[in-house]
Structure formats: structure tokens, C-alpha cells
Amino acid sequence: MTKVTVLNATHRARGARMVDFGGWDMPLNYGSQIEEHHLVRRDAGMFDVSHMTVVDLRGEQVRPFLHRLVANSVDKLKVPGKALYACMLNGTGGVIDDLIVYFMAEAWFRVVVNAATRDKDLPWIEAQAKPFGVTVQERPELSMIAVQGPNARAKFASLLSAEASAVVLALGRFAAAEVARSAVTALAADASRPGEGLFVARTGYTGEDGFEVIVPEGDAVALWEALEGAGVGPAGLGARDTLRLEAGMALYGQDMDDSVSPLEAGLAWTVAFDEGRDFNGRGALEAQKAGGVPRQTIGLVMDEKGVLRHGQPVHTASGAGAILSGTFSPTLGRSIALARVPGGELGAVEVDIRGKRIPVRVVKYPFVRDGQPQPGVLA
């Protein structure tokens, strides 16, 4: 049975085109996907990401547990509210999921995992947690709204009291703060439902500044409508995909999975080989490093007309691979892609489009950051 978020009726009332996404009925767009893309790059847009899974981890041994669970080091998290992007690996170094870890308190961490991987993630986390005496609590009563774009932070903060506004605007990147419900003008008037406030994180999946706001589902519609009143427009999954690809951000299940290591997925920066920490898959990753990583993920730009798409063959001097994620970039006005190809020298790279080999340029990604093309992306 298809799942719905608490905002489902709100999306439909605004004329959203709904699609199945990992078993969830979610908005693809509200009209023009390209307009929604530009809205986020140039002003402020919001996404319903309530299908994401919020999990609270509690216990005296939660930090040692996370030392084992994820390949990045949670010892980087020293101040409550700080966040870390990390990969959860299996014994062969494959990526079970990519997630964000929040340090709430020494005996309480919060993780947000992908909706499509929930059913395999939770049993894995619970099994790994048991020897450490860590409790694993899914929080299905929480919704999440991502407010993204150069004006997103200011527009969201305009909904808060002066004190709370100052707190969220002072957040550094990959940091979060809790905001009392009473500090949100649109929610404070309804005293009939006192309860948990907002969890506001300066994170996102678009390459723009902004917040991801975890909110009790009973307050999600009121917050969405308040954001609309502040000039934040709705955006769907279509724009979210083109935005994240421009930002060089991986999509689980398409750009990596449990048969691909973070070293092969272009995520080596998320692996901390700190001394004495035996995280899942460490031995396999060390063997890959020593023997040479067999596959690599590269960024491609096609200057000719056409669209790079998932599955198209990619030819390099070291052998053939394939495009993982490809799209027409509204910001750049040309097609971009992430591709996985054999390790080694690339030489001249070509993509096979309907039997014709088209030359493409290999570039460093992200392709776009804070609304601007990155050096070397535009020839």
C-alpha cells in the first residue's frame, strides 16, 4: 500500500503531479519543474521530505556504537547540534545507506536515513546496536520540510520570535538547534496542542543554503502554509533531483548501493581511517586502497545538444562504464552526469547515445555551488 505524508492533501490542493517514490505518494512538480529549480537557485523553495526516516539512538555506549556503525568518525562531533554526513557499510565495504548523524547529547544521537532503505536499515541498525545496549527509536510522528535557496534562511527565520530567529541564523553549516513551539508565530497561537518544538538543521540536498526542519506532523501543514505566506514556493522531486545532481550529491540506489564502496562512489572524503576504530567494512576498504580502487565515479559535461541519462555506456581508455545519474542542467544550460568507470587513466571519454559516440568532458564536481558554475565546468 502506498504511503502518504501528512502534507499529501496540501500538495494535491496545489495541483501537484504525484508519483510513486519508494512506496510513497510524493509530488513530482507543481507545474514547471524548471521554474521550481530556478526558484531554489535564485530565491527560496521548499520540499516535503517527510518520507525520510528519523531515528533516535540512546544509551551510554551510543558513541562507541557509532564508531562501529559508520565509516566517518563521530568523534568529529563535539558540540551538541553538530551534524556529520556518513555511510553505513556492510562487511565487504558496500554502502548500505548514506545518512546524517546529529550529536544531541553524549547519550543521544539522531540519524536520518533514506525512505527507500528504511526496511533494511532499521533491522541492521538494531542488530548492530544490541551488543552496545543502545535503544533504537524510530520517530514516525515527525515530519520534515526542507527550505532551500539563497533567501531560505531569512524567510524561515521571519516566522520565529526575535530570540529564536537569532539562534537559527547563527547556525554554522551542518549544525542544528531546537526551537520551542512557542517561538513559531504560526504555531504558538494554537495552545491546544503543546508539545515538541522544531529541530532546525542547516543542511540540505540542493547545493544551496537553507534549513531542513523536523517538525511534529500535527504542525507540518501550519508550518508549510506559514512558509508559503513568507514567500517560499513549493518544489517537487523533479527539481530536487536536478538540484542535487548539479551539486554533485549522490542518490542512493542509483549512484551507489551495497555492492559499491564509498571509495568507488566518490565518497572517500566520508571515510575516516582513524587509528584503532574497527568500523564495518574497514578491512575491505583498506584492501581496495592497497590494491587500487577498481572503479571510480567521474563528473561529465556534454557541450553538444542532447541529454545524458542513466544507463548510457561510457567509454574511456581503461574500459567501459555507464552513466549513473544524468540530466539537463537548468543552471548550466547543458547536460551533466555522474558515471562509474574502471579505475585508471581516462583518456578521451565518449558516451554512447543511441549507437553514436559523443565526446564529453570530465570535470570535477559539484557542477554548481551556491548558484554558480564551478571552475572548469563551462568550457
C-alpha positions as CSV (number, residue, x, y, z in Angstrom):
1,M,0.0,0.0,0.0
2,T,1.4,3.4,-1.0
3,K,2.3,5.6,2.0
4,V,1.4,9.3,2.3
5,T,2.9,12.1,4.3
6,V,0.7,14.4,6.4
7,L,1.1,17.1,3.6
8,N,-0.4,14.9,0.9
9,A,-3.7,16.7,0.7
10,T,-1.9,20.0,0.7
11,H,0.2,19.0,-2.3
12,R,-2.9,17.8,-4.2
13,A,-4.8,21.0,-3.4
14,R,-2.0,23.0,-5.0
15,G,-2.2,20.9,-8.2
16,A,0.9,18.8,-7.7
17,R,1.6,16.0,-10.1
18,M,2.0,13.0,-7.7
19,V,4.2,9.9,-8.4
20,D,5.3,6.8,-6.5
21,F,8.7,7.3,-4.9
22,G,10.0,4.3,-3.0
23,G,6.5,3.4,-2.0
24,W,5.5,7.0,-1.1
25,D,3.0,9.2,-2.9
26,M,5.1,12.3,-3.4
27,P,4.9,15.5,-5.6
28,L,7.0,15.4,-8.7
29,N,6.2,19.1,-9.5
30,Y,3.5,21.7,-9.1
31,G,3.6,22.9,-12.7
32,S,7.1,23.7,-14.2
33,Q,10.0,21.7,-12.8
34,I,12.5,24.1,-14.3
35,E,10.8,27.1,-12.7
36,E,10.9,25.2,-9.3
37,H,14.6,24.5,-9.9
38,H,15.4,28.2,-10.6
39,L,13.2,29.2,-7.6
40,V,15.5,27.3,-5.3
41,R,18.7,28.5,-7.0
42,R,17.6,32.2,-7.0
43,D,15.3,32.7,-4.1
44,A,13.7,30.1,-1.8
45,G,11.7,26.9,-2.3
46,M,10.6,24.1,0.0
47,F,10.3,20.3,-0.3
48,D,8.2,17.8,1.7
49,V,10.8,15.3,2.8
50,S,8.7,13.7,5.5
51,H,9.2,10.3,3.9
52,M,12.7,10.3,5.3
53,T,13.2,8.2,8.4
54,V,14.2,9.9,11.7
55,V,15.8,7.6,14.3
56,D,16.9,8.4,17.8
57,L,19.8,6.4,19.3
58,R,20.1,6.4,23.1
59,G,22.4,4.8,25.6
60,E,25.7,5.2,27.4
61,Q,27.5,3.4,24.6
62,V,26.0,5.2,21.7
63,R,29.2,6.9,20.6
64,P,31.2,3.6,20.6
65,F,28.3,2.0,18.7
66,L,28.5,4.7,16.0
67,H,32.3,4.2,15.8
68,R,31.4,0.7,14.6
69,L,28.3,1.5,12.5
70,V,29.5,4.3,10.2
71,A,32.7,4.8,8.2
72,N,33.1,8.5,9.1
73,S,34.2,9.4,12.7
74,V,31.6,10.7,15.1
75,D,34.5,11.9,17.2
76,K,34.3,15.0,14.9
77,L,31.0,15.8,16.7
78,K,32.0,17.6,19.9
79,V,29.3,20.2,20.3
80,P,25.6,19.4,20.6
81,G,23.7,20.0,17.4
82,K,26.6,19.4,15.1
83,A,26.0,17.0,12.2
84,L,28.0,14.6,10.1
85,Y,27.4,13.0,6.7
86,A,28.4,9.3,6.8
87,C,28.0,6.0,5.1
88,M,26.8,2.8,6.8
89,L,28.8,-0.1,5.3
90,N,28.4,-3.9,5.2
91,G,31.3,-6.3,5.8
92,T,32.5,-6.1,2.2
93,G,32.6,-2.3,2.2
94,G,29.4,-1.8,0.3
95,V,27.2,1.2,1.1
96,I,24.0,0.0,3.0
97,D,22.9,3.7,3.1
98,D,24.2,7.2,3.4
99,L,22.8,9.2,6.3
100,I,23.3,12.3,8.5
101,V,24.2,11.8,12.2
102,Y,23.3,14.5,14.7
103,F,25.0,14.8,18.1
104,M,22.2,15.7,20.5
105,A,23.9,14.7,23.8
106,E,26.5,12.2,24.9
107,A,23.9,9.5,25.4
108,W,21.6,10.6,22.5
109,F,22.4,10.8,18.8
110,R,19.9,11.2,16.0
111,V,20.2,9.8,12.4
112,V,18.2,10.5,9.3
113,V,18.1,7.7,6.8
114,N,16.6,7.4,3.3
115,A,13.0,6.4,2.9
116,A,13.6,3.7,0.3
117,T,16.1,1.9,2.5
118,R,14.2,2.1,5.8
119,D,13.1,-1.6,5.8
120,K,16.7,-2.8,5.5
121,D,18.3,0.0,7.6
122,L,16.3,-0.4,10.8
123,P,16.9,-4.2,11.3
124,W,20.6,-3.7,10.5
125,I,20.9,-0.8,13.0
126,E,19.0,-2.7,15.7
127,A,21.2,-5.8,15.3
128,Q,24.4,-3.7,15.4
129,A,23.1,-1.7,18.4
130,K,22.2,-4.7,20.6
131,P,25.8,-5.5,21.9
132,F,26.2,-1.9,22.9
133,G,22.9,-1.7,24.8
134,V,21.7,1.2,22.6
135,T,18.0,1.7,22.1
136,V,16.8,2.4,18.5
137,Q,13.6,4.5,18.3
138,E,12.1,5.4,15.0
139,R,10.2,8.7,15.1
140,P,7.3,8.3,12.6
141,E,5.3,11.1,14.2
142,L,7.9,13.6,12.9
143,S,7.6,15.3,9.5
144,M,10.4,17.2,7.7
145,I,10.4,20.2,5.4
146,A,13.5,21.3,3.5
147,V,13.6,25.1,3.0
148,Q,16.4,25.8,0.4
149,G,17.8,28.7,-1.5
150,P,19.8,31.9,-1.1
151,N,16.9,33.6,0.7
152,A,15.6,30.5,2.5
153,R,17.2,31.1,5.9
154,A,15.9,34.6,6.2
155,K,12.4,33.7,5.1
156,F,12.2,30.8,7.6
157,A,13.6,33.0,10.4
158,S,10.9,35.6,9.7
159,L,8.4,33.1,11.2
160,L,10.2,33.0,14.5
161,S,10.5,35.1,17.6
162,A,13.4,37.5,17.6
163,E,15.4,35.3,20.0
164,A,14.8,32.1,18.1
165,S,15.5,33.8,14.8
166,A,18.9,34.9,16.1
167,V,19.7,31.4,17.1
168,V,18.9,29.7,13.8
169,L,20.6,32.5,11.7
170,A,23.7,32.0,13.8
171,L,23.9,28.3,13.0
172,G,27.0,27.2,11.0
173,R,26.7,24.7,8.2
174,F,26.0,21.2,9.4
175,A,24.7,22.4,12.7
176,A,21.3,22.2,14.3
177,A,19.3,23.8,17.1
178,E,16.0,23.1,18.8
179,V,13.3,25.8,18.6
180,A,10.4,25.9,21.0
181,R,7.0,25.6,19.5
182,S,6.0,28.8,21.3
183,A,8.7,30.6,19.3
184,V,7.0,29.9,16.0
185,T,4.3,32.5,15.4
186,A,2.1,30.3,13.2
187,L,2.1,27.5,15.9
188,A,2.1,29.5,19.1
189,A,-1.5,30.7,18.6
190,D,-2.7,27.1,18.9
191,A,-2.2,26.3,22.5
192,S,-4.4,23.3,22.4
193,R,-1.5,21.1,21.3
194,P,1.5,22.0,23.3
195,G,4.4,19.7,22.6
196,E,7.7,19.1,20.9
197,G,9.2,22.1,19.0
198,L,11.2,22.2,15.8
199,F,14.6,20.7,15.1
200,V,16.3,23.1,12.6
201,A,19.4,21.9,10.8
202,R,21.5,24.0,8.4
203,T,21.7,21.1,5.9
204,G,20.2,20.2,2.6
205,Y,20.3,18.2,-0.7
206,T,20.3,21.0,-3.3
207,G,23.7,22.7,-3.1
208,E,22.1,25.8,-1.7
209,D,22.0,27.3,1.8
210,G,18.9,26.7,3.9
211,F,17.4,24.5,6.6
212,E,15.9,21.1,7.0
213,V,13.2,21.4,9.6
214,I,12.0,18.4,11.6
215,V,8.5,19.2,12.9
216,P,5.8,17.2,14.7
217,E,3.4,16.0,12.0
218,G,0.5,17.8,13.6
219,D,2.2,21.1,13.0
220,A,3.6,20.4,9.5
221,V,0.6,21.8,7.5
222,A,0.6,25.0,9.5
223,L,4.3,25.4,9.0
224,W,4.1,24.8,5.3
225,E,1.3,27.4,4.9
226,A,3.3,29.9,7.0
227,L,6.3,29.4,4.7
228,E,4.1,30.0,1.7
229,G,3.0,33.2,3.4
230,A,6.6,34.2,3.8
231,G,7.2,33.8,0.1
232,V,8.7,30.3,-0.1
233,G,7.3,28.3,-3.0
234,P,6.7,24.6,-3.2
235,A,9.1,22.4,-5.2
236,G,8.8,18.7,-6.1
237,L,11.1,15.7,-6.5
238,G,11.9,16.6,-10.1
239,A,13.6,19.8,-9.2
240,R,15.2,18.2,-6.1
241,D,16.9,15.7,-8.4
242,T,18.3,18.3,-10.9
243,L,19.4,20.4,-8.0
244,R,21.2,17.6,-6.2
245,L,22.9,16.4,-9.3
246,E,24.2,19.9,-10.1
247,A,25.5,19.9,-6.5
248,G,27.3,16.5,-7.2
249,M,25.3,14.8,-4.4
250,A,24.8,11.0,-4.7
251,L,21.4,9.4,-4.8
252,Y,21.3,6.1,-3.0
253,G,20.2,3.2,-5.2
254,Q,21.2,4.9,-8.4
255,D,24.7,6.3,-7.7
256,M,25.7,3.7,-5.1
257,D,24.4,0.7,-3.3
258,D,25.5,-2.2,-1.2
259,S,27.7,-3.5,-4.0
260,V,29.7,-0.3,-4.3
261,S,32.2,1.1,-1.8
262,P,32.4,4.8,-0.8
263,L,35.9,4.8,-2.4
264,E,34.3,3.8,-5.7
265,A,31.3,6.1,-5.3
266,G,33.4,9.3,-5.0
267,L,32.8,9.4,-1.2
268,A,36.3,8.7,0.1
269,W,36.0,12.0,1.9
270,T,33.4,10.4,4.2
271,V,35.7,7.6,5.4
272,A,37.9,8.2,8.4
273,F,40.7,5.7,8.9
274,D,41.3,6.8,12.4
275,E,43.6,4.5,14.4
276,G,42.0,1.8,16.4
277,R,38.5,2.2,15.1
278,D,37.1,-1.1,13.6
279,F,34.1,0.1,11.6
280,N,32.2,-2.3,9.5
281,G,33.9,-2.8,6.1
282,R,37.2,-1.2,7.1
283,G,39.2,-4.2,6.1
284,A,37.6,-4.3,2.6
285,L,38.3,-0.6,2.1
286,E,41.9,-0.9,3.2
287,A,42.4,-3.8,0.7
288,Q,40.9,-1.6,-2.0
289,K,43.3,1.3,-1.1
290,A,46.3,-1.1,-1.1
291,G,45.4,-2.9,-4.4
292,G,43.9,0.1,-6.3
293,V,40.3,1.0,-6.3
294,P,38.8,-1.0,-9.2
295,R,36.1,1.6,-10.2
296,Q,35.8,5.4,-10.0
297,T,33.0,7.9,-10.2
298,I,33.5,10.8,-12.5
299,G,31.6,14.0,-13.5
300,L,30.7,14.6,-17.1
301,V,29.6,17.6,-19.1
302,M,28.3,17.3,-22.7
303,D,28.7,20.5,-24.7
304,E,26.7,19.1,-27.7
305,K,22.9,19.1,-27.7
306,G,21.3,16.1,-26.1
307,V,20.7,14.7,-22.7
308,L,22.9,12.3,-20.7
309,R,20.8,9.7,-19.0
310,H,21.1,6.8,-16.6
311,G,22.5,3.6,-18.2
312,Q,24.1,5.1,-21.3
313,P,27.5,3.4,-21.9
314,V,30.6,5.5,-21.2
315,H,33.9,4.7,-23.0
316,T,37.3,5.5,-21.5
317,A,40.9,4.5,-22.2
318,S,40.7,2.0,-19.3
319,G,37.4,0.4,-20.4
320,A,33.7,0.9,-20.5
321,G,31.3,2.0,-17.7
322,A,27.9,3.7,-17.6
323,I,26.1,6.8,-16.5
324,L,24.6,6.6,-13.1
325,S,22.6,9.9,-12.9
326,G,22.3,12.2,-15.9
327,T,20.1,15.2,-16.7
328,F,19.9,18.5,-18.5
329,S,21.2,21.2,-16.0
330,P,18.8,24.2,-15.9
331,T,21.6,26.3,-14.3
332,L,24.3,25.4,-16.8
333,G,22.1,25.0,-20.0
334,R,23.8,21.7,-20.9
335,S,23.7,18.1,-19.9
336,I,25.7,16.7,-16.9
337,A,26.1,13.3,-15.4
338,L,27.9,11.2,-12.8
339,A,29.3,8.0,-14.3
340,R,31.1,4.9,-12.9
341,V,34.0,3.7,-15.0
342,P,37.1,1.4,-14.5
343,G,39.9,2.8,-12.4
344,G,42.9,4.1,-14.2
345,E,43.6,6.6,-17.0
346,L,40.5,8.0,-18.7
347,G,41.9,9.4,-21.9
348,A,39.3,10.8,-24.3
349,V,35.8,10.0,-22.9
350,E,32.7,9.3,-25.0
351,V,29.1,8.5,-24.3
352,D,27.1,6.1,-26.5
353,I,23.8,7.8,-27.2
354,R,21.6,5.6,-29.5
355,G,24.6,4.0,-31.1
356,K,26.5,7.2,-31.7
357,R,29.6,8.0,-29.6
358,I,29.5,11.6,-28.4
359,P,32.6,13.3,-26.8
360,V,32.1,14.6,-23.2
361,R,34.4,16.5,-20.9
362,V,35.4,15.1,-17.5
363,V,35.1,17.7,-14.8
364,K,35.4,17.9,-11.0
365,Y,32.0,18.0,-9.3
366,P,30.0,19.7,-7.8
367,F,29.0,21.3,-11.1
368,V,27.2,24.1,-9.3
369,R,27.7,25.5,-5.8
370,D,25.6,28.4,-4.2
371,G,24.1,29.1,-7.6
372,Q,27.3,29.4,-9.5
373,P,29.0,27.1,-12.1
374,Q,32.2,25.7,-10.6
375,P,35.6,26.3,-12.3
376,G,36.1,24.3,-15.4
377,V,32.5,23.2,-15.8
378,L,31.7,25.6,-18.5
379,A,34.2,25.3,-21.4
